[in-house]
Amino acid sequence: MDRDTAGRREPPPPGSPVVLKVGSSSLTRADGSVDERAVERVMWQVSAFWEAGHPAVLVSSGAVAAGSPAVGGRPSDTTGLQVAAAVGQTLLMSHYSRVFPTVGRTVGQVLLTVDVLQMRAQYLHARGTLTRMLERGIVPIVNENDTVAIHGWKMGDNDRLAAIVSHLVSAGMLVLLTDTDGLYSADPRSGEGEPIRTVRHRDPILDRVAAGAPGPVGSGGVRTKVKAVRMAAWSGIPTVIARSDRPGVIDTIIRGGATGTYVVPGATKLSAWKLWLAFGQQPSGTLRIDDGAVRALARRGGSLLPVGVTGLDGEFPAGSSVEVRSPAGVLVGKGLVTSDSDQIRDRMGKRSTDTGLPPEVIHRDRLVVLLNG
């Protein structure tokens, strides 16, 4: 029995850009080498979006996998992975540069780091470049700048990068092509999982399926996809997760037909900086707050004051990213603390006094509330 918790899916809005992300396992053979037929399939899929009036950005994984045979197998250390990525990125682009001209498309390589949302100037330059490329009919092929993005090896991935790119180009849809037919309620290899056809981005089932393990080839897995679809949803962008080698998959998506998993976006759209705050930083700890503080944050848009903090987990300096959770453990939001963990412990549950510290634990300008939307 299929699971459908959100009703009808929609096609991408007419004329809107689309971001298409293809995973490593969909581009490489078992030995890690690039599968030329898979590259051609991706070319036709991207071209199908352009022909339907949707300028398409391709976020392509596979650099590390493609480069690993040339460096004696997949490395286990960060520097080795970066070397493999440098070699493999060249190989991937050579394949894309060969096949796309056969359908009259020029491609351009764009290497980004996941902190593009954090720096305003970098964000504007990246958005301007991608927009100009699409206006001129050029297909941007985006990957993370793996040779310098050390943070990316810890938690970065091309699923999340694709969500960032979707925000940059104001995409009408994010499409994640993988080697499975979308998301399942449990690991399909167990024989117990049901396909999830449509789901809202805040449905608790996504928290459960996010416990899945990474695949053997890529850096991602179901966990990274859940993070990506939620990031896109908070940008107001729907996501389809579908099988890359399913015949007619792109035509079905363009029509709004049923294939894979469709994730319904939220009504609230976060700014680029708050999107980064919510999804681009690894939390260093957790603050637990009382019901009064929950109401102050969610309904009145206030700052988090010491009197509303009831507990703290973790050790961290001022300026760190933390989660904020309700008495029931529900994620209320994320933000940057004004004080270190010891100072917060000393002040929690107390009304602000003249301590020489900022009166707020988290100022509202450095807080994103995730209860609504």
Secondary structure, DSSP 8 states (H G I E B T S, - for coil): --EESS-------TT--EEEEE-GGGTB-TTS-B-HHHHHHHHHHHHHHHHTT--EEEEE--HHHHHTGGGTS--SSHHHHHHHHHHHHHHHHHHHHHHGGGGT-EEEEEEE-GGGGT-HHHHHHHHHHHHHHHHTTEEEEEEE-TTT-HHHHHH--HHHHHHHHHHHTT-SEEEEEESSSS-BSS-GGGT---BEEEEETT-HHHHHHTT----SSSS--HHHHHHHHHHHHTTT--EEEEETTSTTHHHHHHHT---SEEEE--S----HHHHHHHHSS---EEEEE-HHHHHHHHTT---B-GGGEEEEES---TT-EEEEE-TT--EEEEEE-SS-HHHHHHHTTS---SSSS-S-SB-GGGEEE-S--
